[in-house]
Amino acid sequence: MEARDKQVLRSLRLELGAEVLVEGLVLQYLYQEGILTENHVQEINAQTTGLRKTMLLLDILPSRGPKAFDTFLDSLQEFPWVREKLKKARKEAMTDLPAVASVRLPRELSLPAQL
């Protein structure tokens, strides 16, 4: 998962927790798409409250590969307002990123022209 997407999840963590996202099809969709393992699903379902389940899901997602954020968005069919909030925050995060300055290496550190 890209750093930008991790930041979006972190910045909206409490709001997402209040939505109890693990009810319904979210976990099953993430499992079906290979984002979560069977052990992840069992561990999440073992939590005692919806808030704890959602928080554990948010802890797991950032380490589940480059498709995790987009697949998570896809899983939120039952929560279109949450999906839109995440998309908006992601778009804002993209525009807030500073432009990367090009860096010129000293000649002695540059790679040879022919490798």
N, CA, C and O of each residue as an XYZ file, in Angstrom:
460
protein
N       0.845     -1.175      0.000
C       0.000      0.000      0.000
C       0.887      1.233      0.000
O       1.888      1.296      0.714
N       0.510      2.200     -0.801
C       1.287      3.432     -0.901
C       1.222      4.218      0.401
O       0.242      4.139      1.142
N       2.272      4.971      0.665
C       2.342      5.779      1.884
C       1.150      6.733      1.969
O       0.602      6.951      3.050
N       0.755      7.291      0.848
C      -0.392      8.206      0.820
C      -1.658      7.520      1.322
O      -2.421      8.102      2.093
N      -1.878      6.282      0.885
C      -3.072      5.539      1.287
C      -3.012      5.158      2.762
O      -4.030      5.173      3.454
N      -1.827      4.819      3.238
C      -1.662      4.536      4.667
C      -2.009      5.767      5.485
O      -2.666      5.667      6.521
N      -1.565      6.934      5.018
C      -1.851      8.186      5.720
C      -3.346      8.475      5.737
O      -3.874      8.948      6.743
N      -4.028      8.197      4.642
C      -5.474      8.407      4.577
C      -6.173      7.532      5.617
O      -7.037      8.011      6.352
N      -5.806      6.262      5.682
C      -6.409      5.372      6.672
C      -6.115      5.849      8.090
O      -6.983      5.807      8.962
N      -4.894      6.300      8.311
C      -4.512      6.773      9.646
C      -5.293      8.030     10.016
O      -5.778      8.156     11.141
N      -5.415      8.957      9.071
C      -6.068     10.234      9.376
C      -7.571     10.077      9.609
O      -8.175     10.889     10.310
N      -8.174      9.045      9.031
C      -9.619      8.822      9.192
C      -9.922      7.652     10.129
O     -11.055      7.174     10.179
N      -8.933      7.201     10.856
C      -9.055      5.999     11.684
C     -10.256      6.047     12.637
O     -11.043      5.101     12.677
N     -10.406      7.120     13.394
C     -11.496      7.191     14.362
C     -12.856      7.263     13.676
O     -13.819      6.649     14.134
N     -12.932      8.006     12.589
C     -14.187      8.074     11.838
C     -14.550      6.708     11.256
O     -15.710      6.299     11.296
N     -13.555      6.008     10.718
C     -13.808      4.680     10.154
C     -14.220      3.711     11.257
O     -15.108      2.882     11.054
N     -13.589      3.807     12.412
C     -13.943      2.941     13.535
C     -15.380      3.129     13.969
O     -16.042      2.167     14.360
N     -15.867      4.349     13.906
C     -17.244      4.643     14.303
C     -18.260      4.053     13.327
O     -19.432      3.909     13.672
N     -17.832      3.714     12.131
C     -18.741      3.186     11.112
C     -18.968      1.673     11.223
O     -19.850      1.144     10.547
N     -18.215      0.981     12.038
C     -18.311     -0.474     12.202
C     -18.306     -1.162     10.840
O     -19.281     -1.799     10.443
N     -17.206     -1.020     10.150
C     -17.094     -1.468      8.768
C     -17.035     -2.981      8.581
O     -17.183     -3.462      7.458
N     -16.826     -3.725      9.632
C     -16.620     -5.157      9.460
C     -17.925     -5.941      9.389
O     -17.915     -7.139      9.106
N     -19.030     -5.283      9.640
C     -20.306     -5.975      9.503
C     -20.620     -6.129      8.015
O     -20.158     -5.337      7.194
N     -21.386     -7.122      7.681
C     -21.763     -7.300      6.290
C     -20.680     -8.013      5.488
O     -20.055     -8.959      5.968
N     -20.472     -7.551      4.276
C     -19.648     -8.284      3.315
C     -18.200     -7.806      3.216
O     -17.424     -8.375      2.449
N     -17.825     -6.796      3.958
C     -16.488     -6.215      3.806
C     -15.397     -7.272      4.008
O     -14.548     -7.454      3.136
N     -15.413     -7.962      5.140
C     -14.363     -8.956      5.408
C     -14.367    -10.072      4.380
O     -13.310    -10.501      3.917
N     -15.554    -10.544      4.022
C     -15.636    -11.651      3.072
C     -15.111    -11.247      1.699
O     -14.463    -12.044      1.021
N     -15.389    -10.013      1.290
C     -14.873     -9.523      0.010
C     -13.355     -9.437      0.048
O     -12.685     -9.866     -0.891
N     -12.808     -8.886      1.124
C     -11.351     -8.774      1.249
C     -10.702    -10.150      1.279
O      -9.607    -10.326      0.746
N     -11.358    -11.124      1.894
C     -10.857    -12.504      1.908
C     -10.928    -13.103      0.502
O      -9.970    -13.716      0.031
N     -12.062    -12.921     -0.156
C     -12.249    -13.442     -1.517
C     -11.184    -12.920     -2.469
O     -10.695    -13.660     -3.323
N     -10.824    -11.651     -2.328
C      -9.862    -11.013     -3.224
C      -8.411    -11.237     -2.801
O      -7.498    -10.721     -3.445
N      -8.188    -11.991     -1.737
C      -6.834    -12.338     -1.323
C      -6.126    -11.264     -0.510
O      -4.921    -11.358     -0.278
N      -6.851    -10.256     -0.079
C      -6.243     -9.212      0.742
C      -6.086     -9.718      2.175
O      -5.056     -9.493      2.811
N      -7.100    -10.393      2.670
C      -7.035    -10.991      4.003
C      -6.898    -12.502      3.885
O      -7.406    -13.110      2.943
N      -6.211    -13.095      4.841
C      -6.129    -14.554      4.929
C      -7.258    -15.049      5.819
O      -7.934    -14.264      6.483
N      -7.448    -16.346      5.823
C      -8.453    -16.938      6.709
C      -8.129    -16.614      8.168
O      -9.027    -16.341      8.965
N      -6.837    -16.645      8.511
C      -6.433    -16.308      9.880
C      -6.786    -14.864     10.228
O      -7.225    -14.583     11.344
N      -6.596    -13.951      9.282
C      -6.974    -12.554      9.529
C      -8.461    -12.448      9.843
O      -8.853    -11.788     10.805
N      -9.284    -13.100      9.031
C     -10.734    -13.036      9.216
C     -11.112    -13.591     10.587
O     -11.932    -13.004     11.293
N     -10.517    -14.721     10.962
C     -10.813    -15.316     12.263
C     -10.370    -14.400     13.401
O     -11.090    -14.226     14.384
N      -9.190    -13.822     13.263
C      -8.674    -12.927     14.299
C      -9.565    -11.691     14.455
O      -9.844    -11.257     15.573
N     -10.003    -11.133     13.337
C     -10.886     -9.963     13.383
C     -12.221    -10.327     14.018
O     -12.718     -9.609     14.886
N     -12.802    -11.445     13.586
C     -14.102    -11.865     14.120
C     -14.044    -12.234     15.597
O     -15.068    -12.218     16.279
N     -12.869    -12.564     16.091
C     -12.717    -12.918     17.500
C     -12.762    -11.696     18.419
O     -12.897    -11.836     19.635
N     -12.649    -10.507     17.843
C     -12.695     -9.285     18.654
C     -14.109     -9.110     19.232
O     -15.093     -9.542     18.631
N     -14.190     -8.478     20.388
C     -15.461     -8.432     21.124
C     -16.423     -7.337     20.689
O     -17.623     -7.443     20.942
N     -15.931     -6.294     20.044
C     -16.827     -5.212     19.613
C     -16.564     -4.866     18.155
O     -15.510     -5.184     17.605
N     -17.530     -4.217     17.546
C     -17.362     -3.764     16.170
C     -16.208     -2.796     16.033
O     -15.483     -2.828     15.039
N     -16.030     -1.931     17.026
C     -14.927     -0.980     16.988
C     -13.585     -1.702     16.987
O     -12.702     -1.368     16.197
N     -13.427     -2.676     17.856
C     -12.166     -3.431     17.900
C     -11.930     -4.192     16.599
O     -10.798     -4.280     16.123
N     -12.990     -4.736     16.032
C     -12.865     -5.454     14.756
C     -12.384     -4.508     13.657
O     -11.473     -4.834     12.895
N     -13.005     -3.339     13.588
C     -12.634     -2.365     12.566
C     -11.207     -1.875     12.767
O     -10.455     -1.739     11.802
N     -10.831     -1.609     14.013
C      -9.473     -1.140     14.293
C      -8.431     -2.190     13.899
O      -7.380     -1.853     13.355
N      -8.725     -3.452     14.175
C      -7.790     -4.503     13.781
C      -7.697     -4.591     12.261
O      -6.604     -4.758     11.719
N      -8.812     -4.484     11.577
C      -8.784     -4.466     10.110
C      -7.910     -3.321      9.614
O      -7.104     -3.507      8.702
N      -8.064     -2.137     10.207
C      -7.264     -0.977      9.796
C      -5.792     -1.159     10.133
O      -4.936     -0.581      9.463
N      -5.480     -1.943     11.150
C      -4.085     -2.261     11.466
C      -3.485     -3.231     10.443
O      -2.304     -3.135     10.109
N      -4.293     -4.150      9.956
C      -3.823     -5.195      9.035
C      -3.677     -4.675      7.604
O      -2.693     -4.985      6.933
N      -4.631     -3.900      7.141
C      -4.682     -3.484      5.732
C      -3.390     -2.893      5.169
O      -2.999     -3.272      4.065
N      -2.706     -1.986      5.869
C      -1.524     -1.363      5.256
C      -0.411     -2.338      4.875
O       0.420     -2.020      4.024
N      -0.385     -3.501      5.483
C       0.673     -4.469      5.184
C       0.251     -5.514      4.156
O       0.979     -6.483      3.939
N      -0.906     -5.343      3.519
C      -1.445     -6.383      2.656
C      -1.244     -6.156      1.165
O      -1.975     -6.715      0.348
N      -0.267     -5.347      0.809
C       0.107     -5.237     -0.597
C      -0.448     -4.019     -1.294
O      -1.257     -3.279     -0.736
N       0.001     -3.816     -2.535
C      -0.332     -2.594     -3.280
C      -1.801     -2.467     -3.662
O      -2.275     -1.356     -3.902
N      -2.537     -3.581     -3.724
C      -3.951     -3.512     -4.117
C      -4.892     -3.377     -2.924
O      -6.104     -3.265     -3.106
N      -4.353     -3.387     -1.707
C      -5.195     -3.434     -0.513
C      -6.143     -2.242     -0.401
O      -7.320     -2.426     -0.089
N      -5.660     -1.036     -0.646
C      -6.508      0.145     -0.483
C      -7.639      0.149     -1.502
O      -8.796      0.364     -1.141
N      -7.319     -0.087     -2.771
C      -8.362     -0.092     -3.803
C      -9.372     -1.204     -3.572
O     -10.569     -1.011     -3.783
N      -8.900     -2.364     -3.141
C      -9.811     -3.469     -2.862
C     -10.686     -3.143     -1.659
O     -11.869     -3.483     -1.632
N     -10.099     -2.482     -0.666
C     -10.887     -2.035      0.485
C     -11.983     -1.078      0.027
O     -13.128     -1.197      0.464
N     -11.645     -0.125     -0.854
C     -12.670      0.771     -1.400
C     -13.776     -0.025     -2.085
O     -14.959      0.260     -1.898
N     -13.394     -1.020     -2.876
C     -14.379     -1.849     -3.576
C     -15.276     -2.606     -2.599
O     -16.449     -2.848     -2.883
N     -14.715     -2.977     -1.446
C     -15.478     -3.766     -0.463
C     -16.549     -2.944      0.239
O     -17.421     -3.509      0.899
N     -16.502     -1.640      0.112
C     -17.397     -0.761      0.862
C     -18.703     -0.467      0.130
O     -19.238      0.635      0.250
N     -19.226     -1.436     -0.627
C     -20.478     -1.246     -1.366
C     -21.637     -0.887     -0.437
O     -22.526     -0.123     -0.814
N     -21.625     -1.443      0.782
C     -22.696     -1.166      1.747
C     -22.498      0.164      2.472
O     -23.377      0.619      3.203
N     -21.335      0.779      2.260
C     -20.986      2.020      2.938
C     -20.522      3.066      1.918
O     -19.374      3.506      1.968
N     -21.405      3.470      0.990
C     -20.959      4.389     -0.066
C     -20.461      5.728      0.480
O     -19.572      6.334     -0.118
N     -21.007      6.199      1.592
C     -20.558      7.473      2.168
C     -19.132      7.370      2.702
O     -18.371      8.337      2.657
N     -18.776      6.185      3.209
C     -17.410      5.968      3.696
C     -16.456      5.894      2.515
O     -15.375      6.482      2.545
N     -16.857      5.171      1.478
C     -16.028      5.042      0.281
C     -15.749      6.420     -0.325
O     -14.615      6.707     -0.711
N     -16.762      7.264     -0.411
C     -16.587      8.596     -0.975
C     -15.667      9.451     -0.105
O     -14.853     10.215     -0.624
N     -15.795      9.323      1.211
C     -14.929     10.078      2.115
C     -13.470      9.657      1.934
O     -12.575     10.503      1.935
N     -13.229      8.361      1.781
C     -11.868      7.859      1.566
C     -11.313      8.332      0.223
O     -10.156      8.742      0.135
N     -12.135      8.273     -0.811
C     -11.689      8.727     -2.130
C     -11.342     10.214     -2.102
O     -10.341     10.635     -2.682
N     -12.169     10.999     -1.429
C     -11.921     12.436     -1.342
C     -10.623     12.709     -0.584
O      -9.815     13.536     -1.006
N     -10.425     12.011      0.536
C      -9.199     12.198      1.323
C      -7.977     11.773      0.527
O      -6.922     12.397      0.631
N      -8.106     10.724     -0.261
C      -6.995     10.252     -1.094
C      -6.653     11.291     -2.158
O      -5.482     11.583     -2.399
N      -7.677     11.838     -2.786
C      -7.455     12.854     -3.822
C      -6.788     14.086     -3.222
O      -5.871     14.649     -3.820
N      -7.244     14.507     -2.045
C      -6.631     15.649     -1.372
C      -5.187     15.355     -0.992
O      -4.327     16.231     -1.087
N      -4.920     14.132     -0.564
C      -3.550     13.749     -0.204
C      -2.645     13.802     -1.428
O      -1.468     14.144     -1.314
N      -3.182     13.469     -2.595
C      -2.391     13.505     -3.830
C      -2.004     14.932     -4.177
O      -0.893     15.181     -4.645
N      -2.921     15.877     -3.949
C      -2.622     17.267     -4.298
C      -1.751     17.938     -3.248
O      -1.107     18.948     -3.529
N      -1.728     17.381     -2.031
C      -0.920     17.953     -0.954
C       0.537     17.506     -0.993
O       1.384     18.090     -0.317
N       0.830     16.476     -1.777
C       2.203     15.969     -1.812
C       3.115     16.974     -2.493
O       2.774     17.500     -3.553
N       4.271     17.249     -1.899
C       5.200     18.190     -2.544
C       5.799     17.562     -3.798
O       5.960     16.345     -3.885
N       6.117     18.393     -4.739
C       6.773     17.909     -5.947
C       8.162     17.402     -5.583
O       8.858     18.000     -4.763
N       8.550     16.316     -6.188
C       9.864     15.742     -5.914
C      10.893     16.481     -6.753
O      10.794     16.523     -7.979
N      11.860     17.051     -6.098
C      12.918     17.779     -6.808
C      13.891     16.777     -7.406
O      14.188     15.747     -6.801
N      14.370     17.078     -8.567
C      15.365     16.185     -9.149
C      16.690     16.407     -8.428
O      17.056     17.528     -8.076
N      17.377     15.321     -8.227
C      18.641     15.374     -7.501
C      19.756     15.006     -8.466
O      19.676     13.989     -9.155
N      20.766     15.809     -8.515
C      21.910     15.535     -9.377
C      23.031     14.999     -8.507
O      23.454     15.648     -7.551
N      23.509     13.806     -8.847
C      24.605     13.184     -8.102
C      25.943     13.743     -8.562
O      26.123     14.061     -9.737
N      26.874     13.860     -7.630
C      28.226     14.234     -8.055
C      28.756     13.198     -9.043
O      28.374     12.029     -8.992
N      29.616     13.624     -9.919
C      30.122     12.757    -10.986
C      30.683     11.440    -10.445
O      30.459     10.386    -11.040
N      31.406     11.488     -9.328
C      32.020     10.268     -8.793
C      30.987      9.274     -8.254
O      31.298      8.097     -8.070
N      29.760      9.743     -8.001
C      28.708      8.851     -7.523
C      27.787      8.396     -8.633
O      26.960      7.509     -8.419
N      27.905      8.971     -9.799
C      27.035      8.619    -10.902
C      27.381      7.232    -11.438
O      28.521      6.774    -11.352
N      26.368      6.584    -11.989
C      26.594      5.275    -12.607
C      27.275      5.454    -13.945
O      27.035      6.446    -14.634
N      28.117      4.518    -14.324
C      28.737      4.599    -15.649
C      27.652      4.530    -16.732
O      26.609      3.900    -16.550
N      27.920      5.179    -17.838
C      26.945      5.218    -18.937
C      26.669      3.840    -19.486
O      25.541      3.555    -19.887
N      27.660      2.981    -19.516
C      27.475      1.634    -20.043
C      27.587      0.639    -18.900
O      28.610      0.562    -18.220
N      26.516     -0.124    -18.701
C      26.541     -1.166    -17.654
C      26.498     -2.519    -18.282
O      26.511     -3.528    -17.576
